[in-house]
């Protein structure tokens, strides 16, 4: 079974703090993703990575950066947290195939920025 | 650009009743189609997927979905809903590896 774990289930931070969200997958997947989930908006892609040290912007990258130093680990960084970044953050991984493949999700991190 | 529409934000059904959740997509090519379920406080779990072949696909937990190209739809169905099916359901459409679009979700409430 694929397992995707996220470092925290709940996180409370203050405006202006630097925030790190960690994601680890154990299935040797090439692709990893960070999404943001807000009510009524579904999942929106922040960044994805298709290989170590590779990253590409998704639909809403502003205010975020990512790091992928090892294949199994993908970190999301909020350089200076703001209240509008209060949200649920979901990490996912998938194989790199010729088309879209199943994405496996972690349990999510609910981030509150005060 | 591709998009996914789930017209129903919230649906309530009685336990034992049938269920259909709607999903429409806008896509140029033959899409890869997915349904995911999210229980409260959890991540998303794959219910089923369609890549090609038989347009009626079976998934886990007794769910099925039918791809109708002419209607650009991929509706999810279950003949008899159980209380444990209460959750949020997401339709997703993808083409390439990194090009998955999710609908806004449909929240299902099951009445006893």
gemmi code that builds the backbone of each chain (N, CA, C; Angstrom):
import gemmi

chains = {
    "A": [
        ("UNK", (0.829, -1.208, 0.000), (0.000, 0.000, 0.000), (0.862, 1.255, 0.000)),
        ("UNK", (0.479, 2.181, -0.845), (1.179, 3.455, -0.878), (0.895, 4.214, 0.397)),
        ("UNK", (1.935, 4.811, 0.929), (1.712, 5.630, 2.106), (2.337, 6.990, 1.885)),
        ("UNK", (1.519, 8.017, 2.093), (1.983, 9.385, 2.033), (1.716, 9.995, 3.398)),
        ("UNK", (2.771, 10.484, 4.022), (2.614, 11.064, 5.355), (2.972, 12.538, 5.319)),
        ("UNK", (2.290, 13.282, 6.172), (2.548, 14.702, 6.303), (2.928, 14.988, 7.743)),
        ("UNK", (3.834, 15.915, 7.915), (4.493, 16.091, 9.214), (3.543, 16.500, 10.329)),
        ("UNK", (2.510, 17.256, 9.989), (1.589, 17.726, 11.033), (0.162, 17.612, 10.545)),
        ("UNK", (-0.764, 17.277, 11.424), (-2.175, 17.306, 11.054), (-2.762, 18.696, 11.257)),
        ("UNK", (-2.305, 19.359, 12.317), (-2.773, 20.709, 12.619), (-1.567, 21.582, 12.955)),
        ("UNK", (-1.652, 22.824, 12.488), (-0.551, 23.753, 12.712), (-1.144, 25.134, 12.893)),
        ("UNK", (-0.657, 25.853, 13.922), (-1.083, 27.237, 14.124), (0.167, 28.112, 14.115)),
        ("UNK", (0.157, 29.112, 13.241), (1.308, 29.999, 13.108), (0.849, 31.448, 13.150)),
        ("UNK", (1.803, 32.326, 13.339), (1.494, 33.751, 13.363), (1.888, 34.387, 12.041)),
        ("UNK", (1.205, 35.455, 11.707), (1.502, 36.213, 10.490), (2.982, 36.579, 10.458)),
        ("UNK", (3.616, 36.350, 9.297), (5.016, 36.691, 9.123), (5.978, 35.567, 9.425)),
        ("UNK", (5.506, 34.517, 10.067), (6.384, 33.383, 10.364), (6.701, 32.606, 9.099)),
        ("UNK", (7.835, 31.935, 9.114), (8.194, 31.008, 8.038), (7.669, 29.629, 8.442)),
        ("UNK", (6.977, 28.994, 7.507), (6.309, 27.735, 7.815), (6.802, 26.648, 6.869)),
        ("UNK", (7.097, 25.497, 7.430), (7.533, 24.345, 6.638), (6.507, 23.224, 6.785)),
        ("UNK", (6.019, 22.731, 5.656), (5.163, 21.549, 5.653), (5.921, 20.444, 4.929)),
        ("UNK", (6.009, 19.294, 5.604), (6.802, 18.198, 5.053), (5.899, 17.069, 4.581)),
        ("UNK", (6.319, 16.421, 3.521), (5.576, 15.289, 2.964), (6.563, 14.199, 2.581)),
        ("UNK", (6.235, 12.976, 2.951), (7.099, 11.834, 2.626), (6.241, 10.722, 2.030)),
        ("UNK", (6.727, 10.129, 0.944), (6.036, 8.977, 0.342), (7.000, 7.796, 0.270)),
        ("UNK", (6.415, 6.596, 0.360), (7.263, 5.417, 0.478), (7.162, 4.485, -0.718)),
        ("UNK", (6.641, 4.988, -1.854), (6.448, 4.118, -3.010), (7.355, 4.455, -4.186)),
        ("UNK", (8.394, 5.204, -3.948), (9.358, 5.495, -5.006), (8.716, 6.217, -6.194)),
        ("UNK", (7.709, 7.021, -5.915), (7.034, 7.769, -6.978), (7.891, 8.935, -7.438)),
        ("UNK", (7.847, 9.158, -8.753), (8.615, 10.276, -9.303), (7.928, 11.619, -9.033)),
        ("UNK", (6.599, 11.619, -9.163), (5.848, 12.877, -9.055), (5.369, 13.129, -7.634)),
        ("UNK", (5.478, 14.366, -7.228), (4.885, 14.775, -5.953), (4.230, 16.129, -6.136)),
        ("UNK", (3.170, 16.360, -5.356), (2.308, 17.522, -5.545), (1.959, 18.147, -4.198)),
        ("UNK", (1.780, 19.464, -4.216), (1.162, 20.157, -3.096), (-0.086, 20.871, -3.587)),
        ("UNK", (-1.191, 20.589, -2.882), (-2.462, 21.232, -3.174), (-2.919, 22.017, -1.955)),
        ("UNK", (-3.776, 22.966, -2.269), (-4.480, 23.686, -1.224), (-5.968, 23.409, -1.414)),
        ("UNK", (-6.661, 23.103, -0.311), (-8.089, 22.786, -0.396), (-8.880, 23.795, 0.415)),
        ("UNK", (-9.799, 24.474, -0.246), (-10.675, 25.434, 0.411), (-12.120, 25.119, 0.053)),
        ("UNK", (-13.048, 25.334, 0.981), (-14.462, 25.005, 0.725), (-14.976, 25.686, -0.533)),
        ("UNK", (-15.636, 24.896, -1.364), (-16.228, 25.433, -2.590), (-15.252, 25.621, -3.730)),
        ("UNK", (-13.973, 25.430, -3.471), (-12.969, 25.626, -4.526), (-12.277, 24.336, -4.925)),
        ("UNK", (-12.550, 23.265, -4.231), (-11.890, 22.006, -4.547), (-10.412, 22.068, -4.214)),
        ("UNK", (-9.623, 21.340, -4.984), (-8.180, 21.317, -4.782), (-7.515, 22.176, -5.847)),
        ("UNK", (-6.609, 23.014, -5.407), (-5.858, 23.839, -6.343), (-4.373, 23.532, -6.189)),
        ("UNK", (-3.719, 23.340, -7.318), (-2.332, 22.938, -7.329), (-1.416, 24.123, -7.052)),
        ("UNK", (-0.541, 23.947, -6.070), (0.404, 25.001, -5.728), (1.718, 24.796, -6.496)),
        ("UNK", (2.314, 23.635, -6.308), (3.557, 23.255, -6.986), (3.549, 21.748, -7.201)),
        ("UNK", (4.296, 21.310, -8.194), (4.571, 19.891, -8.302), (6.034, 19.669, -8.672)),
        ("UNK", (6.462, 18.451, -8.464), (7.852, 18.074, -8.762), (7.828, 16.717, -9.455)),
        ("UNK", (8.555, 16.582, -10.548), (8.584, 15.317, -11.276), (9.914, 14.596, -11.110)),
        ("UNK", (10.805, 15.185, -10.321), (12.089, 14.539, -10.072), (12.796, 15.308, -8.963)),
        ("UNK", (13.833, 14.711, -8.442), (14.617, 15.389, -7.403), (15.142, 16.709, -7.947)),
        ("UNK", (15.024, 17.728, -7.136), (15.466, 19.088, -7.425), (14.697, 19.761, -8.560)),
        ("UNK", (13.693, 19.092, -9.098), (12.886, 19.698, -10.157), (11.564, 20.158, -9.566)),
        ("UNK", (11.089, 21.288, -10.022), (9.814, 21.801, -9.537), (9.172, 22.636, -10.632)),
        ("UNK", (7.858, 22.656, -10.599), (7.138, 23.520, -11.532), (5.960, 24.152, -10.810)),
        ("UNK", (5.652, 25.367, -11.200), (4.539, 26.079, -10.575), (3.215, 25.486, -11.015)),
        ("UNK", (2.292, 25.487, -10.077), (0.930, 25.113, -10.391), (0.100, 26.362, -10.630)),
        ("UNK", (-1.142, 26.315, -10.207), (-2.058, 27.424, -10.469), (-1.926, 28.580, -9.480)),
        ("UNK", (-1.497, 28.289, -8.262), (-1.451, 29.337, -7.225), (-0.125, 29.307, -6.477)),
        ("UNK", (0.996, 29.552, -7.126), (2.289, 29.446, -6.446), (2.681, 30.654, -5.600)),
        ("UNK", (1.962, 31.756, -5.762), (2.391, 32.995, -5.098), (2.373, 32.825, -3.584)),
        ("UNK", (3.481, 33.213, -2.963), (3.589, 33.136, -1.518), (4.124, 31.813, -1.011)),
        ("UNK", (4.403, 30.895, -1.953), (4.892, 29.557, -1.594), (6.177, 29.238, -2.350)),
        ("UNK", (6.980, 28.379, -1.760), (8.096, 27.773, -2.465), (8.161, 26.307, -2.041)),
        ("UNK", (8.966, 25.525, -2.756), (9.065, 24.091, -2.471), (10.513, 23.651, -2.547)),
        ("UNK", (10.735, 22.488, -1.981), (12.074, 21.894, -2.010), (11.933, 20.393, -2.140)),
        ("UNK", (12.755, 19.829, -3.039), (12.785, 18.366, -3.163), (14.232, 17.932, -3.329)),
        ("UNK", (14.825, 17.645, -2.203), (16.231, 17.224, -2.168), (16.373, 15.714, -2.260)),
        ("UNK", (15.355, 14.981, -1.845), (15.339, 13.527, -1.941), (14.047, 13.096, -2.622)),
        ("UNK", (14.098, 11.957, -3.272), (12.957, 11.510, -4.061), (11.709, 11.344, -3.199)),
        ("UNK", (11.864, 10.882, -1.989), (10.702, 10.563, -1.172), (10.121, 11.760, -0.421)),
        ("UNK", (10.791, 12.891, -0.449), (10.398, 14.004, 0.404), (10.163, 15.277, -0.407)),
        ("UNK", (9.044, 15.936, -0.100), (8.685, 17.167, -0.828), (8.175, 18.162, 0.196)),
        ("UNK", (8.841, 19.292, 0.294), (8.506, 20.268, 1.330), (7.855, 21.495, 0.718)),
        ("UNK", (6.869, 22.001, 1.417), (6.212, 23.250, 1.029), (6.605, 24.311, 2.046)),
        ("UNK", (6.999, 25.467, 1.560), (7.486, 26.531, 2.429), (6.651, 27.782, 2.222)),
        ("UNK", (6.170, 28.312, 3.313), (5.513, 29.614, 3.289), (6.536, 30.597, 3.853)),
        ("UNK", (7.078, 31.431, 3.001), (8.193, 32.296, 3.398), (7.786, 33.276, 4.492)),
        ("UNK", (6.598, 33.814, 4.385), (6.085, 34.756, 5.368), (4.574, 34.569, 5.425)),
        ("UNK", (4.145, 33.762, 6.374), (2.743, 33.350, 6.398), (1.796, 34.541, 6.531)),
        ("UNK", (0.685, 34.435, 5.825), (-0.349, 35.471, 5.919), (-1.683, 34.795, 6.229)),
        ("UNK", (-2.625, 35.584, 6.720), (-3.906, 34.998, 7.143), (-4.647, 34.348, 5.976)),
        ("UNK", (-4.438, 34.847, 4.761), (-5.130, 34.247, 3.615), (-4.518, 32.913, 3.182)),
        ("UNK", (-3.490, 32.477, 3.889), (-2.941, 31.147, 3.643), (-3.478, 30.117, 4.640)),
        ("UNK", (-4.403, 30.537, 5.470), (-5.113, 29.599, 6.333), (-5.917, 28.656, 5.445)),
        ("UNK", (-5.646, 27.363, 5.551), (-6.256, 26.420, 4.625), (-5.860, 24.996, 5.011)),
        ("UNK", (-6.421, 24.032, 4.262), (-5.987, 22.645, 4.346), (-4.989, 22.409, 3.222)),
        ("UNK", (-3.857, 21.827, 3.559), (-2.816, 21.543, 2.561), (-2.672, 20.035, 2.410)),
        ("UNK", (-2.771, 19.596, 1.165), (-2.694, 18.175, 0.855), (-1.494, 17.900, -0.028)),
        ("UNK", (-0.767, 16.872, 0.338), (0.354, 16.394, -0.468), (-0.080, 15.125, -1.180)),
        ("UNK", (0.437, 14.908, -2.378), (0.117, 13.698, -3.133), (1.343, 13.245, -3.908)),
        ("UNK", (1.332, 11.976, -4.283), (2.409, 11.458, -5.126), (1.814, 10.543, -6.181)),
        ("UNK", (2.559, 10.364, -7.280), (2.119, 9.452, -8.326), (3.322, 8.991, -9.135)),
        ("UNK", (3.114, 7.924, -9.886), (4.149, 7.488, -10.814), (4.207, 8.456, -11.989)),
        ("UNK", (5.341, 8.474, -12.643), (5.434, 9.244, -13.883), (5.171, 8.282, -15.029)),
        ("UNK", (4.031, 8.474, -15.694), (3.640, 7.612, -16.808), (3.381, 8.473, -18.035)),
        ("UNK", (2.851, 7.867, -19.077), (2.573, 8.628, -20.289), (1.377, 9.543, -20.163)),
        ("UNK", (0.534, 9.282, -19.208), (-0.646, 10.117, -19.014), (-0.866, 10.374, -17.548)),
        ("UNK", (-2.037, 10.829, -17.202), (-2.350, 11.075, -15.793), (-2.492, 9.749, -15.064)),
        ("UNK", (-1.920, 9.640, -13.917), (-2.011, 8.421, -13.128), (-2.620, 8.739, -11.770)),
        ("UNK", (-3.005, 7.701, -11.085), (-3.617, 7.872, -9.776), (-2.684, 8.640, -8.848)),
        ("UNK", (-3.238, 9.623, -8.188), (-2.470, 10.336, -7.166), (-2.877, 9.794, -5.799)),
        ("UNK", (-1.882, 9.581, -4.963), (-2.093, 9.082, -3.606), (-1.854, 10.229, -2.637)),
        ("UNK", (-2.823, 10.422, -1.756), (-2.821, 11.605, -0.915), (-2.444, 11.302, 0.527)),
        ("UNK", (-1.800, 12.275, 1.145), (-1.603, 12.250, 2.585), (-2.860, 12.708, 3.298)),
        ("UNK", (-2.860, 12.672, 4.630), (-4.059, 13.025, 5.409), (-4.324, 14.519, 5.477)),
        ("UNK", (-3.373, 15.332, 5.060), (-3.587, 16.776, 5.064), (-3.038, 17.451, 6.310)),
        ("UNK", (-2.695, 18.718, 6.149), (-2.300, 19.575, 7.266), (-3.233, 20.777, 7.277)),
        ("UNK", (-3.934, 20.936, 8.380), (-4.799, 22.107, 8.490), (-3.990, 23.216, 9.143)),
        ("UNK", (-3.699, 24.241, 8.379), (-2.877, 25.361, 8.828), (-3.761, 26.552, 9.146)),
        ("UNK", (-3.557, 27.108, 10.326), (-4.224, 28.352, 10.712), (-3.160, 29.405, 10.935)),
        ("UNK", (-3.328, 30.540, 10.268), (-2.390, 31.655, 10.428), (-3.124, 32.784, 11.142)),
        ("UNK", (-2.623, 33.145, 12.308), (-3.300, 34.169, 13.123), (-2.682, 35.543, 12.911)),
    ],
    "B": [
        ("UNK", (-8.528, 25.646, -21.630), (-8.052, 24.892, -20.475), (-9.147, 23.965, -19.986)),
        ("UNK", (-8.713, 22.819, -19.479), (-9.726, 21.871, -19.032), (-10.344, 22.343, -17.731)),
        ("UNK", (-11.572, 21.909, -17.487), (-12.252, 22.249, -16.248), (-13.175, 21.110, -15.871)),
        ("UNK", (-13.539, 21.086, -14.611), (-14.407, 20.051, -14.088), (-15.506, 20.717, -13.293)),
        ("UNK", (-16.745, 20.308, -13.543), (-17.887, 20.875, -12.829), (-18.636, 19.780, -12.098)),
        ("UNK", (-18.820, 19.995, -10.828), (-19.713, 19.140, -10.039), (-20.890, 20.033, -9.644)),
        ("UNK", (-22.024, 19.867, -10.296), (-23.116, 20.832, -10.134), (-23.744, 20.846, -8.743)),
        ("UNK", (-23.634, 19.748, -8.037), (-24.287, 19.636, -6.731), (-23.276, 19.829, -5.623)),
        ("UNK", (-23.474, 20.876, -4.826), (-22.554, 21.138, -3.720), (-22.816, 20.161, -2.575)),
        ("UNK", (-24.122, 19.894, -2.352), (-24.510, 19.061, -1.226), (-25.704, 18.207, -1.622)),
        ("UNK", (-25.632, 16.933, -1.314), (-26.741, 16.013, -1.588), (-27.047, 15.239, -0.323)),
        ("UNK", (-28.349, 15.062, -0.058), (-28.791, 14.245, 1.074), (-29.619, 13.086, 0.552)),
        ("UNK", (-29.272, 11.886, 0.946), (-30.047, 10.699, 0.563), (-30.305, 9.859, 1.806)),
        ("UNK", (-31.352, 9.064, 1.729), (-31.650, 8.153, 2.835), (-30.826, 6.894, 2.695)),
        ("UNK", (-30.477, 6.323, 3.819), (-29.722, 5.070, 3.792), (-30.530, 4.012, 3.027)),
        ("UNK", (-29.857, 3.312, 2.140), (-30.509, 2.300, 1.311), (-30.986, 2.820, -0.028)),
        ("UNK", (-31.061, 4.118, -0.179), (-31.485, 4.699, -1.451), (-30.329, 4.694, -2.430)),
        ("UNK", (-30.673, 4.878, -3.714), (-29.623, 4.943, -4.728), (-29.025, 6.343, -4.771)),
        ("UNK", (-27.840, 6.413, -5.363), (-27.098, 7.671, -5.392), (-26.525, 7.902, -6.775)),
        ("UNK", (-26.591, 9.136, -7.243), (-25.853, 9.519, -8.438), (-25.253, 10.892, -8.199)),
        ("UNK", (-23.949, 10.992, -8.349), (-23.239, 12.259, -8.239), (-22.760, 12.647, -9.634)),
        ("UNK", (-23.031, 13.888, -9.983), (-22.753, 14.314, -11.344), (-21.375, 14.958, -11.495)),
        ("UNK", (-20.800, 14.739, -12.661), (-19.507, 15.341, -12.992), (-19.493, 15.630, -14.485)),
        ("UNK", (-19.228, 16.855, -14.845), (-19.068, 17.240, -16.245), (-17.699, 17.865, -16.422)),
        ("UNK", (-17.108, 17.640, -17.575), (-15.771, 18.161, -17.794), (-15.704, 18.847, -19.146)),
        ("UNK", (-14.745, 19.701, -19.243), (-14.460, 20.368, -20.494), (-13.020, 20.045, -20.833)),
        ("UNK", (-12.858, 19.302, -21.931), (-11.516, 18.814, -22.223), (-11.383, 18.574, -23.718)),
        ("UNK", (-10.221, 18.864, -24.264), (-10.064, 18.718, -25.702), (-9.821, 17.290, -26.143)),
        ("UNK", (-9.028, 16.562, -25.374), (-8.633, 15.222, -25.787), (-9.402, 14.191, -24.973)),
        ("UNK", (-9.085, 12.943, -25.172), (-9.689, 11.904, -24.334), (-9.082, 11.992, -22.952)),
        ("UNK", (-9.893, 12.267, -21.968), (-9.332, 12.518, -20.645), (-9.136, 11.244, -19.830)),
        ("UNK", (-8.320, 11.361, -18.826), (-8.256, 10.371, -17.769), (-9.192, 10.880, -16.673)),
        ("UNK", (-10.077, 10.033, -16.198), (-11.139, 10.462, -15.280), (-11.051, 9.696, -13.977)),
        ("UNK", (-11.291, 10.402, -12.891), (-11.147, 9.822, -11.561), (-12.296, 10.286, -10.666)),
        ("UNK", (-12.639, 9.447, -9.717), (-13.451, 9.846, -8.582), (-12.691, 9.502, -7.310)),
        ("UNK", (-12.631, 10.509, -6.418), (-12.000, 10.336, -5.117), (-13.039, 10.608, -4.032)),
        ("UNK", (-12.814, 10.015, -2.849), (-13.660, 10.280, -1.698), (-12.789, 10.783, -0.556)),
        ("UNK", (-13.333, 11.735, 0.181), (-12.608, 12.283, 1.328), (-13.502, 12.207, 2.563)),
        ("UNK", (-13.145, 11.370, 3.501), (-13.854, 11.315, 4.766), (-13.371, 12.464, 5.650)),
        ("UNK", (-14.185, 12.868, 6.614), (-13.814, 14.022, 7.447), (-12.432, 13.881, 8.062)),
        ("UNK", (-11.622, 14.918, 7.887), (-10.292, 14.933, 8.475), (-9.273, 14.056, 7.791)),
        ("UNK", (-9.637, 13.528, 6.621), (-8.736, 12.606, 5.922), (-8.310, 13.168, 4.579)),
        ("UNK", (-7.302, 12.509, 3.995), (-6.928, 12.837, 2.633), (-7.888, 12.185, 1.655)),
        ("UNK", (-7.590, 12.287, 0.387), (-8.461, 11.733, -0.647), (-8.066, 10.299, -0.950)),
        ("UNK", (-9.086, 9.475, -1.166), (-8.868, 8.071, -1.517), (-9.512, 7.801, -2.867)),
        ("UNK", (-8.806, 7.100, -3.726), (-9.340, 6.793, -5.052), (-10.484, 5.796, -4.955)),
        ("UNK", (-11.618, 6.135, -5.597), (-12.745, 5.209, -5.708), (-12.668, 4.403, -6.996)),
        ("UNK", (-12.396, 5.091, -8.091), (-12.305, 4.432, -9.392), (-11.693, 5.397, -10.390)),
        ("UNK", (-11.331, 4.824, -11.553), (-10.734, 5.647, -12.597), (-11.072, 5.065, -13.963)),
        ("UNK", (-11.079, 5.931, -14.955), (-11.307, 5.512, -16.340), (-10.183, 6.058, -17.197)),
        ("UNK", (-9.542, 5.144, -17.926), (-8.524, 5.567, -18.881), (-8.973, 5.271, -20.306)),
        ("UNK", (-9.503, 4.082, -20.520), (-9.951, 3.680, -21.843), (-10.759, 2.399, -21.694)),
        ("UNK", (-11.342, 1.917, -22.818), (-12.044, 0.640, -22.793), (-13.485, 0.793, -22.372)),
        ("UNK", (-13.974, -0.188, -21.639), (-15.361, -0.212, -21.200), (-15.712, 1.079, -20.475)),
        ("UNK", (-16.793, 1.712, -20.912), (-17.126, 3.030, -20.357), (-17.790, 2.948, -18.995)),
        ("UNK", (-18.154, 1.762, -18.564), (-18.707, 1.573, -17.229), (-17.604, 0.951, -16.373)),
        ("UNK", (-17.182, 1.677, -15.358), (-16.084, 1.200, -14.531), (-16.569, 0.939, -13.105)),
        ("UNK", (-16.034, -0.114, -12.545), (-16.372, -0.482, -11.181), (-15.265, -0.025, -10.241)),
        ("UNK", (-15.657, 0.390, -9.064), (-14.672, 0.830, -8.096), (-14.827, 0.129, -6.770)),
        ("UNK", (-14.195, 0.692, -5.777), (-14.285, 0.112, -4.436), (-15.580, 0.545, -3.769)),
        ("UNK", (-15.930, -0.149, -2.699), (-17.094, 0.188, -1.859), (-18.406, 0.151, -2.629)),
        ("UNK", (-18.472, -0.599, -3.727), (-19.714, -0.746, -4.463), (-20.055, 0.400, -5.400)),
        ("UNK", (-19.149, 1.301, -5.644), (-19.380, 2.419, -6.548), (-19.056, 2.042, -7.991)),
        ("UNK", (-19.741, 2.712, -8.906), (-19.439, 2.593, -10.324), (-19.610, 3.960, -10.977)),
        ("UNK", (-19.015, 4.116, -12.137), (-19.159, 5.372, -12.872), (-19.206, 5.061, -14.355)),
        ("UNK", (-19.897, 5.908, -15.087), (-20.038, 5.713, -16.518), (-19.520, 6.929, -17.263)),
        ("UNK", (-18.633, 6.697, -18.203), (-18.089, 7.736, -19.061), (-19.005, 7.877, -20.267)),
        ("UNK", (-19.510, 9.084, -20.471), (-20.336, 9.377, -21.637), (-19.687, 10.517, -22.396)),
        ("UNK", (-19.017, 10.151, -23.460), (-18.277, 11.150, -24.225), (-19.214, 12.207, -24.810)),
        ("UNK", (-20.369, 11.785, -25.297), (-21.285, 12.721, -25.954), (-21.811, 13.779, -24.986)),
        ("UNK", (-21.854, 13.442, -23.717), (-22.349, 14.380, -22.702), (-21.213, 14.973, -21.869)),
        ("UNK", (-19.977, 14.594, -22.180), (-18.817, 15.044, -21.387), (-19.082, 14.841, -19.898)),
        ("UNK", (-19.550, 13.641, -19.575), (-19.898, 13.381, -18.177), (-19.237, 12.114, -17.674)),
        ("UNK", (-19.103, 12.046, -16.382), (-18.526, 10.868, -15.718), (-19.201, 10.792, -14.354)),
        ("UNK", (-20.456, 10.359, -14.352), (-21.261, 10.359, -13.133), (-20.985, 9.137, -12.274)),
        ("UNK", (-20.991, 9.336, -10.996), (-20.731, 8.285, -10.020), (-22.053, 7.764, -9.487)),
        ("UNK", (-22.163, 6.437, -9.347), (-23.429, 5.849, -8.886), (-23.172, 4.773, -7.843)),
        ("UNK", (-24.196, 4.598, -7.016), (-24.188, 3.476, -6.072), (-25.642, 3.065, -5.865)),
        ("UNK", (-25.955, 1.790, -5.996), (-27.358, 1.365, -5.932), (-27.983, 1.499, -4.543)),
        ("UNK", (-27.192, 1.363, -3.495), (-27.748, 1.404, -2.153), (-26.704, 2.023, -1.217)),
        ("UNK", (-27.033, 3.202, -0.719), (-26.065, 3.959, 0.077), (-26.072, 3.485, 1.531)),
        ("UNK", (-24.881, 3.446, 2.102), (-24.701, 3.074, 3.510), (-24.324, 4.332, 4.286)),
        ("UNK", (-24.615, 4.337, 5.597), (-24.304, 5.525, 6.393), (-22.822, 5.886, 6.302)),
        ("UNK", (-21.960, 4.870, 6.141), (-20.521, 5.124, 6.091), (-20.087, 5.809, 4.788)),
        ("UNK", (-21.000, 5.951, 3.838), (-20.660, 6.647, 2.593), (-20.705, 8.165, 2.743)),
        ("UNK", (-21.186, 8.659, 3.868), (-21.207, 10.105, 4.088), (-19.785, 10.637, 4.040)),
        ("UNK", (-19.542, 11.573, 3.120), (-18.186, 12.057, 2.869), (-18.277, 13.141, 1.806)),
        ("UNK", (-17.130, 13.615, 1.378), (-17.092, 14.529, 0.243), (-16.465, 13.792, -0.935)),
        ("UNK", (-17.045, 14.012, -2.099), (-16.640, 13.287, -3.295), (-16.119, 14.274, -4.340)),
        ("UNK", (-14.980, 13.926, -4.897), (-14.345, 14.796, -5.882), (-14.165, 14.051, -7.204)),
        ("UNK", (-14.580, 14.704, -8.259), (-14.297, 14.242, -9.607), (-13.020, 14.935, -10.081)),
        ("UNK", (-12.190, 14.214, -10.824), (-10.945, 14.804, -11.315), (-10.709, 14.363, -12.752)),
        ("UNK", (-10.094, 15.245, -13.504), (-9.799, 14.990, -14.909), (-8.345, 15.316, -15.155)),
        ("UNK", (-7.663, 14.457, -15.880), (-6.264, 14.717, -16.163), (-5.895, 14.345, -17.579)),
        ("UNK", (-4.797, 14.906, -18.018), (-4.244, 14.517, -19.307), (-2.824, 14.020, -19.118)),
        ("UNK", (-1.937, 14.926, -18.833), (-0.561, 14.547, -18.619), (-0.298, 14.209, -17.171)),
        ("UNK", (0.968, 13.979, -16.907), (1.361, 13.603, -15.553), (1.024, 14.647, -14.510)),
        ("UNK", (1.082, 15.865, -14.908), (1.044, 16.932, -13.915), (-0.112, 17.883, -14.175)),
        ("UNK", (-1.168, 17.345, -14.706), (-2.238, 18.190, -15.200), (-3.584, 17.676, -14.730)),
        ("UNK", (-3.756, 17.497, -13.457), (-4.999, 16.996, -12.894), (-5.836, 18.168, -12.422)),
        ("UNK", (-7.116, 18.162, -12.806), (-8.045, 19.207, -12.359), (-9.125, 18.557, -11.532)),
        ("UNK", (-9.419, 19.157, -10.403), (-10.430, 18.634, -9.498), (-11.672, 19.513, -9.522)),
        ("UNK", (-12.825, 18.877, -9.390), (-14.049, 19.623, -9.180), (-14.084, 20.192, -7.770)),
        ("UNK", (-15.098, 21.001, -7.517), (-15.226, 21.652, -6.212), (-15.721, 20.701, -5.131)),
        ("UNK", (-16.200, 19.537, -5.543), (-16.629, 18.544, -4.554), (-18.124, 18.550, -4.328)),
        ("UNK", (-18.656, 17.373, -3.967), (-20.052, 17.222, -3.559), (-20.060, 16.565, -2.183)),
        ("UNK", (-20.705, 17.233, -1.266), (-20.780, 16.665, 0.088), (-22.033, 15.806, 0.192)),
        ("UNK", (-21.859, 14.572, 0.616), (-22.980, 13.632, 0.739), (-23.337, 13.438, 2.210)),
        ("UNK", (-24.596, 13.679, 2.500), (-25.148, 13.375, 3.816), (-26.086, 12.189, 3.674)),
        ("UNK", (-26.016, 11.249, 4.596), (-26.872, 10.062, 4.559), (-27.805, 10.096, 5.764)),
        ("UNK", (-29.116, 10.112, 5.481), (-30.119, 10.121, 6.542), (-30.409, 8.696, 6.973)),
        ("UNK", (-30.587, 8.476, 8.288), (-30.887, 7.110, 8.750), (-32.296, 6.679, 8.329)),
    ],
}
model = gemmi.Model(1)
for chain_id, residues in chains.items():
    chain = gemmi.Chain(chain_id)
    for i, (resn, *xyz) in enumerate(residues, 1):
        res = gemmi.Residue()
        res.name, res.seqid = resn, gemmi.SeqId(i, " ")
        for name, pos in zip(("N", "CA", "C"), xyz):
            atom = gemmi.Atom()
            atom.name, atom.element = name, gemmi.Element(name[0])
            atom.pos, atom.b_iso = gemmi.Position(*pos), 0.0
            res.add_atom(atom)
        chain.add_residue(res)
    model.add_chain(chain)
structure = gemmi.Structure()
structure.add_model(model)
structure.setup_entities()
